[in-house]
Amino acid sequence: MDKRYPFHAVLKPTAKRFFFAFSWWMVIAARFCYDLKIPPSEQTGAAKDDSDNFIETYQKQFIGPNLQDCDFAFFPACHCNHWILFVADIKKAKVLLIDPLRNGGDYSGKLIYPTQYYLMEICFPFMLHKLDDKRFPQRYRIANELRNGEAQLIPEWGIRQKNLGL
């Protein structure tokens, strides 16, 4: 007698969905965020329109799941002919930098890659909030109090948010 075991009933794997950004995402993001000192929520005029159009283009992928439905997002970046990879764990709200040339923890990636860090810490959470504000509520968006000190630091993202008293 042939005994068959249904593997899917035994293992019960958890499905994970991934978002792979194009390799030129960082370049285009920096271009559409004209002044990197101005958060997307404070931009006005043509800069705001370009920023909004850029964010909306990443609402859906050509192949695969939408960004807001993913568990992880991968953003490759090239800096001075050197490739690095940002891995965003969307559920845990954490971003990890994979840099093959710098394995030790004694250097600051924010000093070496300031533009790329800005885009991952400021624009990426804002983009998630804009795509799905129910799944990514207040803590993912940029607060207007970023500059005037009425905000608290979120260490996971390295951004500031308005203190809601929660």
C-alpha positions in Angstrom: 0.0 0.0 0.0 1.4 3.4 -1.1 1.3 5.9 1.8 1.4 9.5 0.7 2.0 12.5 3.0 0.7 15.9 2.1 3.7 18.1 2.6 1.7 21.3 2.6 -0.3 20.0 5.5 2.8 19.1 7.5 5.1 22.1 6.8 2.5 24.9 6.4 5.0 27.4 4.9 4.3 31.1 5.5 4.0 33.0 2.2 6.3 36.0 1.9 5.9 38.6 -0.8 8.8 40.6 -2.0 9.1 44.0 -3.8 12.2 44.5 -5.9 12.8 48.1 -6.9 14.6 48.9 -10.1 18.3 49.5 -9.8 17.8 53.2 -10.8 15.1 53.8 -8.1 17.5 55.8 -5.8 18.6 58.0 -8.8 15.1 58.9 -9.8 14.0 59.3 -6.2 16.8 61.8 -5.6 15.8 63.7 -8.8 12.2 64.0 -7.8 13.0 65.1 -4.3 14.7 68.2 -5.6 15.7 69.6 -2.2 16.6 66.7 0.0 16.3 68.9 3.0 12.6 69.4 2.5 10.5 66.4 3.5 7.9 65.3 0.9 5.0 66.4 3.2 6.4 70.0 3.1 7.0 70.3 -0.6 4.9 72.7 -2.7 4.3 73.5 -6.3 6.1 71.6 -9.1 8.3 69.8 -6.6 5.3 68.4 -4.8 3.6 67.3 -8.1 6.8 65.5 -9.3 7.3 63.9 -5.9 3.6 62.7 -5.9 3.9 61.3 -9.5 7.1 59.5 -8.5 5.5 57.9 -5.5 2.4 56.8 -7.5 4.5 55.1 -10.1 5.7 52.7 -7.4 2.2 51.9 -6.2 2.2 48.9 -8.5 4.9 46.7 -10.0 4.9 45.4 -13.5 5.4 41.9 -12.2 4.7 40.7 -8.7 2.8 42.1 -5.7 2.2 45.7 -4.9 4.6 47.4 -2.5 2.0 47.9 0.2 1.2 44.2 0.2 4.8 43.0 0.6 6.7 41.7 3.6 10.1 42.8 2.4 11.3 45.4 -0.1 14.7 45.5 -1.7 16.3 48.7 -3.0 19.7 48.4 -4.7 21.8 51.5 -5.0 25.0 52.4 -6.7 27.4 54.9 -5.0 30.7 55.7 -6.7 30.6 52.4 -8.7 29.9 50.4 -5.6 26.6 48.6 -5.1 24.8 48.4 -1.8 21.4 47.0 -0.9 18.7 48.3 1.4 16.4 45.6 2.7 13.2 47.0 4.3 11.3 44.7 6.6 7.9 46.4 6.2 6.1 44.5 9.0 8.8 45.3 11.6 9.4 48.8 10.2 13.2 48.3 10.0 15.7 48.9 7.2 18.9 47.0 6.9 21.9 48.1 4.8 23.9 45.3 3.1 27.3 46.7 2.1 29.7 44.0 0.9 32.9 46.1 1.4 32.1 47.2 5.0 31.2 44.2 7.2 32.2 45.8 10.5 30.0 47.9 12.6 32.5 50.6 13.2 31.5 52.9 10.4 28.5 55.1 9.8 26.5 54.3 6.7 24.7 57.6 7.1 27.9 59.5 6.6 29.0 57.4 3.6 25.6 57.2 1.9 23.7 60.3 3.1 21.4 60.6 0.1 20.5 56.9 0.1 19.8 56.9 3.8 17.6 60.0 3.5 15.5 58.3 0.8 15.1 55.1 2.9 14.4 56.9 6.2 12.2 59.8 4.9 10.8 59.1 1.5 10.2 55.4 1.8 8.0 55.5 5.0 6.1 58.5 3.5 5.6 56.5 0.3 4.2 53.6 2.2 1.8 55.9 4.1 0.7 57.5 0.9 0.0 54.2 -0.8 -2.0 52.6 2.1 -2.6 54.9 5.1 -4.7 52.3 6.9 -2.0 49.7 7.0 0.8 52.3 7.5 -0.7 54.9 9.8 0.7 58.0 11.4 4.0 56.5 12.5 5.0 55.9 8.9 4.3 59.3 7.6 6.4 62.5 7.9 5.1 64.8 10.6 5.0 68.5 9.9 6.7 69.0 13.2 10.0 67.6 11.8 11.8 70.9 12.0 10.2 72.7 14.9 11.0 70.1 17.5 7.5 69.0 18.4 8.3 65.5 17.3 9.9 62.4 18.9 12.5 60.2 17.4 11.5 56.7 16.0 14.8 54.7 16.3 13.6 52.0 14.0 13.3 54.3 11.0 15.5 57.1 12.3 12.8 59.6 11.5 10.8 61.9 13.7 7.1 61.7 14.2 4.5 63.7 16.1 3.9 62.5 19.6 0.3 61.3 19.7 0.4 60.5 23.4 0.0 56.7 22.8 
